[in-house]
Amino acid sequence: MKQILFTGTGAVEVCDVPVPAPLPRSILVQTVYSLISTGTESAALSTYGGWRGALEKARKRPERLLQAWRLVRSVGIRQAAEVVQQRLSDYLVPGYSSVGRVVEASSDDLNVKPGDYVACVGAGIAVHAEFVSVPENLYVVLPDGADLRQASFGALLCVAMHGIRRLDLSPGETVAVVGLGLIGQITLRLLAAMGYLPMGFDVRADRARKARSSGFPASWALSEVDAAEICRAMTGGHGVDGVILTAATPSDEPVNLAFDLCRRGGRVSLVGDVGLRLERPRMYKKEIELRMSCSYGPGRYDDQYELEGRDYPYSYVRWTERRNLEYAMKLIRDGRVDLSDLVTHIFPVDDAKRAYSVARAAESDTYGILFDYGVHGTNNVPAKSQSRRIVLSSPPKREQGGRIRIGVIGTGNFCKTVHLPNLEVLKEQFEIAALVSRTGSSAVSSAKRYGVPIITTDYREVLEDDSVDAVMITTRHASHARLVIEALDCGKHVFVEKPMCLSEEEGEAIVERVQRSGLIVQVGFNRRYAPMMSALREAVGTVGPRLFTCRVNVGPLGDTWSNSPEEGGRLLGEGVHFFDLCNWFMGAEPCSVHATSVGHPGVTNPNVTVTLSYPDGSVAQVVYTTLGNSSAGKEYYEAIGNGRLVICEDFVRFRAYGSSARPPRPARRDKGLREQLVAFAAAVRGQPHPVERPDERAGLLATRIALQASR
């Protein structure tokens, strides 16, 4: 299928990608129209492309330069340059509002059938593509005869509607809209339909004229009137009850102007992106409330709601993003909101570059820009004939005893910036046979960069391919064990990122299958292979009572999927790295586990001290915390034993006391990420490697320790 993508340097490309894999409780939709978000999407583009485009984007987002500098300090210039190069070659996925017809549903109880037309919303979901997979909370079924062009505005209608609801006003009250671009024009229409008295202001006279010609006479250019005086004159001297800011400018004037427009006790809803250096006197004397409006409404940015279909209780959250969408479609159906005059341009998907040129030019007659996918009537290619597999080139001819053909399942950032470059360096040992990604679009740039012949959104195609020797699994944690078991059942060797499993039952099932099949499973416990870790272990010695301390100072986590209960929490998700490292360092399994948490214990509290005792009396301790300052570095290791003390700090500094040991050069910042793949290749070929491989038993043991520590 065709999909519009942005390069990391801000250029537009129309690419062939596989049809997306289904999400839980979702529908596959054949897109009829999708809407360009002229502000958001235009901001992601550059004028020139290439490195000039990258510099142009950096000037727009100076915080990105600060991020790059922090990355250099953290991992060094060479690795930072590789990460930046990868990001520049990667694609961004634009689009979040579309309309289309249902092809198939993942469940019979979704109250939708093939052939129904639906309005779809969601960044990364309702994208500019011929087919999209949409979970149940991000679509609504349209009535027969619905205006599909107007229905494609669903996301912007929800944005405007939630901005109105954030004012928490009553019908009959007066609301001013500052910023009469596309969302501002939509907001005026919704205010009128919902019973409010709308007024409009913009710095551009042509936008004010557009509002007046659309039936909103109380709309003015700010340069032509005294906005505050007009608001007082039209409200009996009081000022408006609320203001909705839909402008996009770094200037602080819009938000401070909004305070002048309001009555005492008024409210301001911030929908657009404006400067926020507030002038306290203008806000203080009227006790104005400033409220942020978060996109489409409650549910936005909540994966459990958006991706897993977990609705909020109707009695407690009346207006979720889906219920906002349902109401918006009813207003269009009943003729109470008419957006037909806002559809100013329609382009075929192949003409994407010209469409975005129009969007960036922002002429006075440009508002709603739609992509037309040519789905009209029934005389088009049936959606089910579209493939979840794209062949970009012919695979090289298989040679006896040649390279290991590996399929990569999951192409997230870590895979793109670490595993794929390492597989490319090791191309005498590995051949990347296929990339698997749920959306397909996330694998396109990597496939082109590394010459991978096949992209698919169905991992079973790789598992069932007899020419594939092994798979690399880099998906989210909760899927690891299931994919490992399926791969083994299909006769594939497996390299799986940590954790191998989230439960002992899963781990034991993997161990049983390996014993039965004789296949190789290796877990991504790369720190075993770090040169500094080997030097540290040898310096202290491998016998006698020893103390080994791992301090992991991860810094604030934020709202990350890896620390959710569904994914096992951070200790099970990443802490297993360090439990395995302790076991490898001691060359034994612990005989006891003791853990103490800082604060209330639980899966999502990663602030834990875990002490492991070993049969020879040695003790290892892992301190995993988010409470520190990340500028102090993430990983600190200290080993004591046999009259020696050795320290390794962040794989950069190595100090030995009582020993002359030094790590080999170059060892700085080498965490063993490449060498672990060398060890995997050796294991698949039945060859030895100097570092003991973290196999399925090591993966099970690390998970068992994490679970015991949590308990």
Buried (B, 14 or more C-beta within 10 A) or exposed (E): BBBBBBBBBBBBBBBBBBBBBBBEBBBBBBBBBBBBBBBBBBBBBBEEBBEEBBEBBBEEEEEBEEEBEEBBEBBBEEBBBBBBBBBBBBBBBBBBBBBBBBBBBBBEEBEBEBEBBBBBBBBBBBBBBBBBBBBBBBBBBBEEEBBBBBBBBBBBBBBBBBBBBBBEBEEEBBBBBBBBBBBBBBBBBBBBBBEBBBBBBBBBBEBBBBBBEBEBEBBBBBEEEEBBEBBBEBBEEBBBBBBBBBBBBEEBBBBBBBBBBBBEEBBBBBBBBBEEEBBEEBBEEBEBBBEEBBBBBBBBEBEBBBBBBBBBEEEEBEBBBBBBBBBBBBBBBEEEBBBEEBBBBBBBBEBBBEBBEBBBEEEEEBBBBBBBBEBEEEEEEEBEEBBBBBEBEEBEEEEEEEBBBBBBBBBBEBBBBBBBBBBBEBEEBBBBBBBBBBBBBBBBBBBBBBEBBBBBBBBEBBBEBEEBBBBBBBBBBBBBBBBBBBBBEBEBBBBBBBBBBBBEEBBBBBBEBBEEBEBBBBBBBBBBBBBBBBBBBEBBBEEEEBBBBBBBBBBEEEEEEBBBEBBBBBBBBBBBBBBBBBBBBBEBBBEEBBBEBBEEBEBBBBBBBBBBBBEEEBBBBBBBBBEBEEEEBBBBBBBBBBEBBBBBBBBBEBEBEBBEBEBEEEBBBBBBBBBBBBBBBBBBEEEEBEBEBBBBBBBBBBBBBBBBBBE
